[in-house]
Each structure stands twice: as C-alpha cells, then as structure tokens.
C-alpha cells in the first residue's frame, strides 16, 4: 500500500478517535442537556452515531491537513513577510500598451 494511503488512513482513524472522545465529553459533561435528550429518546443511539460521524469527518480532515502541512521542509532562504524594500531598488519603467477593445478599433477605423 502506498505511503500516502497509509498516512491518510492513520490520520482519519486518529480524527475519528478524537471525535469519539469529544462526543463522549459532550455527553459526560451534559452540555446543553445533551445526555438527557439522548437517554430519553428512542433514537438516542442514532443521534450519538450521527453526532460522532459528523464530528469525525471534521476532525479527520483537520488531522490529515495538519499532518500534510507538518511534512513541509523548513525554508531557510532568508527573511520573509514584512521585509522592507530599499528605495533604490525599484525604478519605474515605461511599458507600451495598445487598446485592443472593440470601441478603440472602431475609433481607429474612422480616422
């Protein structure tokens, strides 16, 4: 199996495990009276599975994105960002340009 597929599967499993822990904490701490709603309903298990699956998709995506971005090599090419530009480095240059619009061609033909 390719390394990228292994990386993806591993991070998706980690994301769904984090989502399971998150949903368990939501139920344990009874956030927004969620435990009462789930335990008092006949479709409470389905609600927990859907909640876990929805959070699992989000957390798996974030986990995989973080893993891919963490693979980048550090860039030691010098300063970046708000690097000031010395005034002597920039010089204006004249660039010839033609107006190729339909209106300009019509006006040129009339002359």
Secondary structure, 3 states (H helix, E strand, C coil): CCHHHHHHHHHHHHHHHHHHHHHHHHHHCCHHHHHHHHHCCCCHHHHHHHHHHHHHHHHHHHHHHHHHHHCCCCCCCCCCCCCCCCCCCCCCCCCCCCCCCHHHHHHHHHC
